[in-house]
């Protein structure tokens, strides 16, 4: 853990005078003057416990410096434990998913497309109205991506079946 010499600390909303968050992504107990140890959820995100309640650190940092939002917090560099404010941004879940697929070393460079080794085909799926819809299996990755784009356009036009 690196300590920033000129770090800026600010009260965490709802915990004023008890806990503070810093620009460098640290959380501290004000009365004890101690930086809280970040534990790690199985999903890879860091969390701390404030007054017997667990909070994801990246959400606390964004809440403290940018206010409450229903948007997703994105780690710009992809490191779920790097909670420096400069590495965090609010974005929609859809944009966050696009960033994830764009930056990962996965099976497809297209959103909504994955390789199925059991069938040796590309599968295209899209989420709409809280449901995952299969758009089919394709021999070609580009065909699967086109199917996703068509479905995405149909959703925007309100004609997706």
Backbone as CSV, one residue per row, in Angstrom:
resi,resn,N_x,N_y,N_z,CA_x,CA_y,CA_z,C_x,C_y,C_z
1,UNK,0.847,-1.173,0.000,0.000,0.000,0.000,0.888,1.230,0.000
2,UNK,0.705,2.120,-1.014,1.496,3.327,-1.012,0.703,4.453,-0.359
3,UNK,1.414,5.222,0.444,0.799,6.366,1.110,1.199,7.619,0.327
4,UNK,0.226,8.400,-0.060,0.481,9.629,-0.800,0.803,10.736,0.205
5,UNK,1.898,11.456,-0.022,2.329,12.517,0.894,1.303,13.643,0.947
6,UNK,0.841,14.093,-0.199,-0.113,15.202,-0.252,-1.531,14.705,-0.527
7,UNK,-1.928,13.645,0.131,-3.250,13.068,-0.102,-4.325,14.004,0.444
8,UNK,-5.488,13.970,-0.211,-6.629,14.781,0.218,-7.659,13.841,0.819
9,UNK,-8.105,14.166,2.039,-9.099,13.354,2.739,-10.399,14.128,2.854
10,UNK,-11.513,13.413,2.765,-12.824,14.044,2.849,-13.772,13.101,3.591
11,UNK,-14.688,13.683,4.390,-15.671,12.868,5.120,-16.536,12.069,4.161
12,UNK,-16.790,10.805,4.507,-17.695,9.962,3.731,-19.125,10.346,4.115
13,UNK,-19.966,10.712,3.137,-21.351,11.091,3.447,-22.069,10.015,4.263
14,UNK,-22.720,10.458,5.331,-23.411,9.538,6.233,-22.522,9.059,7.365
15,UNK,-21.216,9.297,7.255,-20.255,8.876,8.284,-19.338,10.036,8.657
16,UNK,-19.842,11.279,8.553,-19.059,12.461,8.851,-18.493,12.384,10.270
17,UNK,-17.227,12.711,10.388,-16.550,12.682,11.685,-16.116,11.297,12.119
18,UNK,-16.537,10.255,11.400,-16.187,8.876,11.750,-15.198,8.269,10.756
19,UNK,-15.510,8.411,9.465,-14.673,7.817,8.421,-14.432,8.820,7.299
20,UNK,-13.240,8.735,6.702,-12.881,9.585,5.583,-12.339,8.740,4.439
21,UNK,-12.484,9.279,3.231,-11.926,8.650,2.034,-10.885,9.604,1.446
22,UNK,-9.900,9.031,0.754,-8.848,9.856,0.173,-8.824,9.732,-1.344
23,UNK,-8.183,10.700,-1.984,-8.014,10.673,-3.436,-7.224,9.444,-3.875
24,UNK,-6.348,8.949,-3.000,-5.524,7.783,-3.347,-6.249,6.459,-3.126
25,UNK,-7.549,6.520,-2.752,-8.352,5.306,-2.632,-8.315,4.634,-1.284
26,UNK,-7.907,5.338,-0.268,-7.841,4.775,1.083,-9.059,5.225,1.883
27,UNK,-9.409,4.427,2.885,-10.488,4.748,3.819,-9.869,4.716,5.207
28,UNK,-10.168,5.727,6.040,-9.605,5.717,7.389,-10.643,6.026,8.452
29,UNK,-10.367,5.480,9.628,-11.148,5.742,10.830,-10.609,7.047,11.408
30,UNK,-11.441,8.070,11.520,-10.994,9.392,11.951,-10.530,9.373,13.403
31,UNK,-11.307,8.754,14.288,-10.969,8.761,15.720,-9.659,8.046,16.009
32,UNK,-9.430,6.930,15.347,-8.202,6.157,15.575,-7.055,6.613,14.680
33,UNK,-7.384,7.346,13.626,-6.353,7.819,12.704,-5.705,6.696,11.913
34,UNK,-6.401,5.582,11.769,-5.859,4.413,11.069,-6.533,4.207,9.728
35,UNK,-5.713,3.796,8.760,-6.245,3.421,7.457,-6.813,2.012,7.583
36,UNK,-8.036,1.825,7.105,-8.682,0.514,7.198,-8.090,-0.431,6.161
37,UNK,-7.938,-1.677,6.555,-7.440,-2.699,5.639,-8.564,-3.102,4.699
38,UNK,-8.252,-3.121,3.412,-9.239,-3.554,2.433,-9.217,-5.067,2.318
39,UNK,-10.357,-5.681,2.549,-10.501,-7.109,2.298,-10.939,-7.259,0.853
40,UNK,-10.983,-8.494,0.373,-11.308,-8.718,-1.029,-12.480,-9.678,-1.146
41,UNK,-13.552,-9.216,-1.830,-14.666,-10.097,-2.144,-14.180,-11.150,-3.147
42,UNK,-14.875,-12.261,-3.254,-14.490,-13.297,-4.213,-14.555,-12.785,-5.652
43,UNK,-15.359,-11.742,-5.903,-15.451,-11.166,-7.248,-14.271,-10.258,-7.557
44,UNK,-13.390,-10.024,-6.568,-12.171,-9.262,-6.810,-12.192,-7.819,-6.341
45,UNK,-13.350,-7.297,-5.922,-13.431,-5.922,-5.466,-13.025,-5.802,-3.999
46,UNK,-12.383,-4.685,-3.661,-11.993,-4.426,-2.282,-13.163,-3.858,-1.497
47,UNK,-13.227,-4.220,-0.225,-14.275,-3.671,0.625,-13.723,-3.378,2.015
48,UNK,-14.420,-2.496,2.715,-14.108,-2.193,4.106,-15.416,-2.273,4.886
49,UNK,-15.293,-2.382,6.204,-16.463,-2.424,7.068,-16.536,-1.116,7.853
50,UNK,-17.661,-0.405,7.687,-17.911,0.831,8.422,-19.106,0.589,9.325
51,UNK,-18.896,0.719,10.612,-19.974,0.524,11.586,-20.733,-0.780,11.331
52,UNK,-20.011,-1.871,11.179,-20.527,-3.231,11.011,-21.236,-3.480,9.676
53,UNK,-21.033,-2.601,8.689,-21.630,-2.771,7.375,-20.522,-2.745,6.327
54,UNK,-20.583,-3.716,5.369,-19.557,-3.805,4.330,-19.889,-2.886,3.164
55,UNK,-18.861,-2.197,2.671,-18.991,-1.311,1.515,-17.842,-1.565,0.555
56,UNK,-18.149,-1.565,-0.741,-17.089,-1.642,-1.748,-16.358,-0.306,-1.753
57,UNK,-15.033,-0.378,-1.712,-14.214,0.829,-1.596,-14.412,1.779,-2.767
58,UNK,-14.484,1.255,-3.979,-14.616,2.138,-5.135,-15.922,2.932,-5.086
59,UNK,-16.975,2.344,-4.550,-18.247,3.062,-4.422,-18.131,4.169,-3.369
60,UNK,-17.425,3.888,-2.270,-17.243,4.911,-1.228,-16.424,6.092,-1.740
61,UNK,-15.384,5.810,-2.514,-14.537,6.880,-3.043,-15.366,7.770,-3.969
62,UNK,-16.120,7.168,-4.886,-16.941,7.953,-5.817,-18.052,8.708,-5.080
63,UNK,-18.689,8.081,-4.112,-19.716,8.746,-3.313,-19.132,9.985,-2.638
64,UNK,-17.965,9.844,-2.055,-17.332,10.928,-1.308,-16.939,12.102,-2.197
65,UNK,-16.377,11.825,-3.354,-15.847,12.900,-4.187,-16.760,13.334,-5.332
66,UNK,-17.710,12.476,-5.741,-18.595,12.830,-6.855,-20.081,12.699,-6.538
67,UNK,-20.419,12.261,-5.337,-21.818,12.141,-4.951,-22.429,10.803,-5.355
68,UNK,-23.644,10.591,-4.874,-24.380,9.337,-5.117,-24.804,9.257,-6.577
69,UNK,-24.789,8.047,-7.122,-25.251,7.823,-8.481,-25.724,6.388,-8.619
70,UNK,-26.709,6.197,-9.479,-27.189,4.855,-9.805,-26.307,4.205,-10.867
71,UNK,-25.382,4.977,-11.451,-24.497,4.457,-12.484,-23.485,3.487,-11.889
72,UNK,-22.856,2.726,-12.755,-21.824,1.776,-12.359,-20.496,2.506,-12.203
73,UNK,-19.670,2.066,-11.257,-18.323,2.620,-11.123,-17.377,1.731,-11.913
74,UNK,-16.645,2.341,-12.829,-15.699,1.629,-13.676,-14.280,1.885,-13.193
75,UNK,-13.477,0.815,-13.142,-12.042,0.941,-12.892,-11.381,1.078,-14.258
76,UNK,-10.874,2.245,-14.571,-10.356,2.554,-15.896,-9.258,1.588,-16.323
77,UNK,-8.346,1.254,-15.408,-7.242,0.354,-15.779,-7.583,-1.125,-15.608
78,UNK,-8.813,-1.429,-15.192,-9.245,-2.814,-15.055,-8.856,-3.491,-13.746
79,UNK,-8.068,-2.816,-12.910,-7.625,-3.380,-11.631,-8.672,-3.061,-10.562
80,UNK,-9.409,-4.076,-10.131,-10.514,-3.886,-9.189,-10.076,-3.446,-7.791
81,UNK,-8.780,-3.539,-7.500,-8.278,-3.098,-6.197,-7.619,-1.719,-6.268
82,UNK,-7.536,-1.124,-7.456,-6.949,0.205,-7.621,-8.073,1.228,-7.516
83,UNK,-8.275,1.746,-6.302,-9.408,2.619,-6.035,-9.040,4.100,-5.975
84,UNK,-7.930,4.478,-6.607,-7.581,5.899,-6.693,-8.659,6.606,-7.500
85,UNK,-9.023,7.810,-7.087,-10.086,8.545,-7.768,-9.789,8.731,-9.252
86,UNK,-8.525,8.922,-9.615,-8.177,9.117,-11.028,-8.410,7.850,-11.851
87,UNK,-8.593,6.711,-11.194,-8.824,5.446,-11.893,-10.304,5.063,-11.919
88,UNK,-11.170,5.915,-11.381,-12.590,5.591,-11.279,-13.435,6.575,-12.079
89,UNK,-14.550,6.065,-12.611,-15.504,6.926,-13.315,-16.874,6.268,-13.271
90,UNK,-17.910,7.114,-13.296,-19.273,6.618,-13.397,-19.590,6.372,-14.869
91,UNK,-20.301,5.285,-15.168,-20.783,5.011,-16.522,-21.973,4.068,-16.443
92,UNK,-22.709,3.983,-17.535,-23.847,3.077,-17.558,-23.346,1.637,-17.537
93,UNK,-24.201,0.724,-17.142,-23.826,-0.693,-17.115,-23.497,-1.178,-18.520
94,UNK,-24.249,-0.713,-19.510,-24.006,-1.121,-20.895,-22.615,-0.666,-21.346
95,UNK,-22.260,0.595,-21.063,-20.934,1.093,-21.442,-19.837,0.360,-20.679
96,UNK,-20.112,0.035,-19.416,-19.141,-0.705,-18.619,-18.895,-2.086,-19.222
97,UNK,-19.958,-2.739,-19.679,-19.818,-4.046,-20.324,-19.013,-3.931,-21.615
98,UNK,-19.261,-2.886,-22.385,-18.512,-2.679,-23.622,-17.027,-2.499,-23.327
99,UNK,-16.705,-1.732,-22.284,-15.300,-1.534,-21.897,-14.673,-2.862,-21.487
100,UNK,-15.426,-3.652,-20.739,-14.916,-4.945,-20.283,-14.557,-5.829,-21.475
101,UNK,-15.480,-5.950,-22.419,-15.233,-6.817,-23.566,-14.160,-6.254,-24.484
102,UNK,-14.078,-4.928,-24.576,-13.081,-4.309,-25.433,-11.669,-4.536,-24.893
103,UNK,-11.524,-4.551,-23.574,-10.197,-4.589,-22.959,-9.748,-5.960,-22.469
104,UNK,-10.583,-6.961,-22.561,-10.172,-8.260,-22.034,-9.585,-9.136,-23.137
105,UNK,-8.811,-10.100,-22.733,-8.262,-11.068,-23.680,-9.203,-12.265,-23.701
106,UNK,-10.366,-12.075,-24.295,-11.392,-13.107,-24.273,-11.534,-13.802,-25.599
107,UNK,-12.670,-14.383,-25.783,-12.902,-15.198,-26.961,-13.445,-14.401,-28.133
108,UNK,-13.883,-13.181,-27.908,-14.394,-12.364,-28.993,-14.121,-10.900,-28.705
109,UNK,-13.908,-10.136,-29.745,-13.690,-8.707,-29.570,-15.002,-7.938,-29.650
110,UNK,-16.113,-8.646,-29.836,-17.415,-8.008,-29.978,-18.279,-8.211,-28.738
111,UNK,-19.019,-7.176,-28.374,-19.950,-7.251,-27.243,-21.067,-8.224,-27.591
112,UNK,-21.439,-9.072,-26.628,-22.550,-9.994,-26.817,-22.207,-11.251,-27.584
113,UNK,-20.923,-11.433,-27.901,-20.496,-12.595,-28.688,-19.484,-13.399,-27.874
114,UNK,-19.665,-14.721,-27.876,-18.706,-15.591,-27.179,-18.527,-16.885,-27.976
115,UNK,-17.376,-17.500,-27.793,-17.059,-18.759,-28.466,-17.572,-19.902,-27.611
116,UNK,-18.262,-20.830,-28.215,-18.753,-22.014,-27.523,-17.941,-23.207,-27.995
117,UNK,-17.033,-23.674,-27.162,-16.175,-24.792,-27.546,-16.948,-26.098,-27.669
118,UNK,-18.097,-26.209,-26.953,-18.882,-27.441,-27.030,-19.538,-27.623,-28.408
119,UNK,-19.829,-26.499,-29.088,-20.451,-26.595,-30.410,-19.541,-26.087,-31.531
120,UNK,-18.371,-25.558,-31.142,-17.447,-24.955,-32.105,-18.116,-23.867,-32.942
121,UNK,-18.910,-23.048,-32.259,-19.593,-21.942,-32.921,-19.549,-20.714,-32.011
122,UNK,-19.786,-19.558,-32.619,-19.930,-18.323,-31.860,-21.389,-18.172,-31.465
123,UNK,-21.600,-17.720,-30.244,-22.950,-17.520,-29.732,-23.164,-16.022,-29.538
124,UNK,-24.335,-15.542,-29.898,-24.670,-14.140,-29.708,-25.865,-14.044,-28.760
125,UNK,-25.741,-13.215,-27.732,-26.814,-13.011,-26.754,-26.927,-11.520,-26.450
126,UNK,-28.124,-11.093,-26.065,-28.347,-9.701,-25.677,-29.279,-9.677,-24.475
127,UNK,-29.067,-8.711,-23.586,-29.935,-8.549,-22.418,-30.959,-7.462,-22.724
128,UNK,-32.235,-7.799,-22.474,-33.321,-6.843,-22.679,-34.428,-7.139,-21.677
129,UNK,-34.949,-6.105,-21.062,-36.003,-6.248,-20.046,-35.629,-7.273,-18.978
130,UNK,-34.386,-7.197,-18.523,-33.861,-8.056,-17.455,-33.774,-9.532,-17.831
131,UNK,-33.845,-9.841,-19.123,-33.734,-11.223,-19.589,-32.618,-11.335,-20.615
132,UNK,-31.954,-12.457,-20.629,-30.915,-12.729,-21.611,-31.556,-13.464,-22.784
133,UNK,-31.426,-12.898,-23.980,-32.024,-13.479,-25.173,-30.931,-14.046,-26.072
134,UNK,-31.050,-15.308,-26.424,-30.113,-15.921,-27.357,-30.484,-15.499,-28.770
135,UNK,-29.474,-15.041,-29.507,-29.693,-14.605,-30.888,-29.234,-15.661,-31.878
136,UNK,-28.706,-16.769,-31.359,-28.323,-17.875,-32.227,-26.853,-18.223,-32.163
137,UNK,-26.505,-19.279,-32.874,-25.127,-19.745,-32.995,-24.668,-19.518,-34.426
138,UNK,-23.402,-19.134,-34.571,-22.885,-18.739,-35.877,-21.500,-19.341,-36.107
139,UNK,-21.216,-19.671,-37.354,-19.899,-20.183,-37.717,-18.855,-19.072,-37.694
140,UNK,-19.310,-17.841,-37.937,-18.403,-16.710,-38.072,-18.660,-15.695,-36.944
141,UNK,-17.585,-15.175,-36.362,-17.670,-14.202,-35.272,-18.366,-12.917,-35.732
142,UNK,-18.092,-12.491,-36.943,-18.687,-11.270,-37.477,-20.194,-11.419,-37.672
143,UNK,-20.641,-12.603,-38.100,-22.081,-12.845,-38.240,-22.782,-12.716,-36.893
144,UNK,-22.154,-13.238,-35.855,-22.722,-13.157,-34.501,-22.787,-11.702,-34.043
145,UNK,-21.757,-10.924,-34.367,-21.730,-9.509,-33.993,-22.806,-8.728,-34.738
146,UNK,-23.034,-9.048,-35.992,-24.073,-8.385,-36.785,-25.451,-8.693,-36.184
147,UNK,-25.666,-9.933,-35.773,-26.941,-10.308,-35.145,-27.162,-9.488,-33.872
148,UNK,-26.104,-9.287,-33.099,-26.200,-8.485,-31.875,-26.559,-7.039,-32.215
149,UNK,-25.888,-6.458,-33.216,-26.141,-5.071,-33.612,-27.577,-4.888,-34.121
150,UNK,-28.068,-5.841,-34.861,-29.452,-5.781,-35.346,-30.425,-5.795,-34.160
151,UNK,-30.190,-6.710,-33.216,-31.053,-6.790,-32.032,-30.965,-5.501,-31.216
152,UNK,-29.770,-4.937,-31.088,-29.584,-3.686,-30.345,-30.387,-2.550,-31.006
153,UNK,-30.359,-2.488,-32.326,-31.115,-1.480,-33.074,-32.619,-1.714,-32.905
154,UNK,-33.053,-2.958,-32.960,-34.475,-3.270,-32.766,-34.957,-2.866,-31.375
155,UNK,-34.104,-3.054,-30.376,-34.455,-2.645,-29.006,-34.633,-1.134,-28.960
156,UNK,-33.712,-0.398,-29.570,-33.809,1.070,-29.584,-35.058,1.556,-30.320
157,UNK,-35.449,0.845,-31.360,-36.645,1.217,-32.116,-37.931,0.698,-31.475
158,UNK,-37.806,-0.186,-30.485,-38.980,-0.728,-29.803,-39.659,-1.844,-30.549
159,UNK,-38.919,-2.519,-31.464,-39.534,-3.595,-32.246,-38.886,-4.957,-31.961
160,UNK,-38.049,-5.037,-30.935,-37.389,-6.299,-30.609,-38.408,-7.298,-30.102
161,UNK,-38.394,-8.496,-30.679,-39.377,-9.512,-30.280,-38.790,-10.464,-29.276
